[in-house]
Amino acid sequence: NAGVTQTPKFRILKIGQSMTLQCTQDMNHNYMYWYRQDPGMGLKLIYYSVGAGITDKGEVPNGYNVSRSTTEDFPLRLELAAPSQTSVYFCASSSLQGDNGYTFGSGTRLTVV
Amino acid sequence: DQQVKQNSPSLSVQEGRISILNCDYTNSMFDYFLWYKKYPAEGPTFLISISSIKDKNEDGRFTVFLNKSAKHLSLHIVPSQPGDSAVYFCAAWGFSGSARQLTFGSGTQLTVLP
């Protein structure tokens, strides 16, 4: 049971480059989320999805895009990387009820130089 | 405007003693609360939860207390072990727009000293 899988684990980008952070879950969860965690800070919601074909902005969406073409996959796209996007990115999923909260992936550490 | 606050960024406790981690919230519509534990280079993992209709939930060495009137919850770890050293996040379920979401606190780094 893989849970939530994120790739890559680490990446260094140059300013202005673009990349896609991949996220896949095998639990048939409807809800999926992208968070970023900056040093010494909590988790800030970037985007979320309540089901295939439906996405919405979270607290800090600027500079990012998402898509949800299938229940399993929720990729996060950075179009023009900026140093302010240096962070650890976590993908998470949950069932509709979610009383145990989210299941998180292990994170992607991104550095923009 | 932080709706879930963890005012202590760090806490150090001796092995075998009690660890108490605190969390305050402002939104009275939150109906379920959770604690997550996070080790370095890993994603947060669910630890324990409590419904807003209860005031205590226990799971082994971990107990969560909820004081709704004070909008305060706490996590007690007894006895603390070195393996408990991690960042602990408090989180609360509630609606933001049309979607039910978790709102997270900023975390408390717990260090259990041998």
Interface residues (C-beta under 8 A of the other chain):
Chain A: V4 Y31 Y33 Y35 G40 M41 G42 L43 L45 Y48 V50 D56 F90 A92 G98 D99 N100 G101 Y102 T103 F104 G105 S106 G107
Chain B: Q6 P9 Y32 L34 Y36 A41 E42 G43 P44 T45 F46 S49 F89 A91 W93 G97 S98 A99 R100 Q101 L102 F104 G105 S106 G107
